């Protein structure tokens, strides 16, 4: 089955309501007809809500995480000034802290001597200068690790994928089969993780396996959804329910009927998704022969 477009999915919702004319030609706000004006931003809002609400196996994305840090070997600061000289400010982010640690995200973030605790980058001035949130109390220079503020207790901070809607898992992949009780063969090592704002915090102890991989549901760009049949059916009914208002000329009982269909169909769709996901098992236990 060929993938349906966002426009086709929205029109399926209208057709479920019995609308056969005046179907939309866009869901991005460029269609100024009656239904076109309702399609934006309703379509993207409802789509993202549905994506976040379930573990949709066919829509999973995976991406290797990048540590939220930059190690500058030649930073310098002056007593009484909020200005700091850096090697390359393009690698820094407003809100990051200057620390003396060499590994990003260690639980106790210690500032360099002369920089007050919890001081962060307040502004990036130019290619080699940043403004700190507090003035230095002592001049100094040397290696500085800039990293995202971390009060979670986890050891490492990583940049979250730009399209992430909901985080499902964080793990490392072993380069070869790995033997670890209670598994005969283990291919992945999973980590506890927290997703907050634009960062993912995790205890990634196995650096030999490289940076961890995030498994997540991402936000697709309009025009290229590539949704499977189960998700399209669920999204269609959710959109139809939101459109089936008295203000749009529909009987309230129609909305009730669609809501009941939506609940039943969504349960079945997520059941299918979970069944597919169970094939991704952790490993084979020793006692299974």
PyMOL commands that set and color helices and strands:
alter all, ss='L'
color gray80, all
select helices_A, chain A and resi 6-16+34-52+57-59+89-91+207-209+229-243+246-248+252-277+286-288
alter helices_A, ss='H'
color red, helices_A
select strands_A, chain A and resi 60-64+66-67+69-77+83-85+97-99+121-126+129-132+140-147+156-159+164-180+183-190+193-196+199-202+213-218+283-285
alter strands_A, ss='S'
color yellow, strands_A
deselect
rebuild
show_as cartoon
